[in-house]
């Protein structure tokens, strides 16, 4: 996430508690979803769908916070 953005801009937003929390939660969910899809983490389809929706909502909010800064 934010691969195309200057690292300094992303780091500057880490001072925003909401951004930092959402960023960390998105990373956590990204790993969990990947592990579930690889079969490393055993979760049912409903839970996996919920995780994906939460991850997408976090990404959308992060993007809005990033865009508001510019």
HUCOR-V60297 format. One record per helix or strand of 3 or more residues. SS is the DSSP state (@ for helix, = for strand). FROM is the first residue (numbers start at 1). TO is the last residue. Records with the same first field share a line. If there is no record, write none. Layout:
BEGIN
SS: FROM-TO, FROM-TO
END
This chain:
BEGIN
@: 7-13, 17-38, 45-68
END
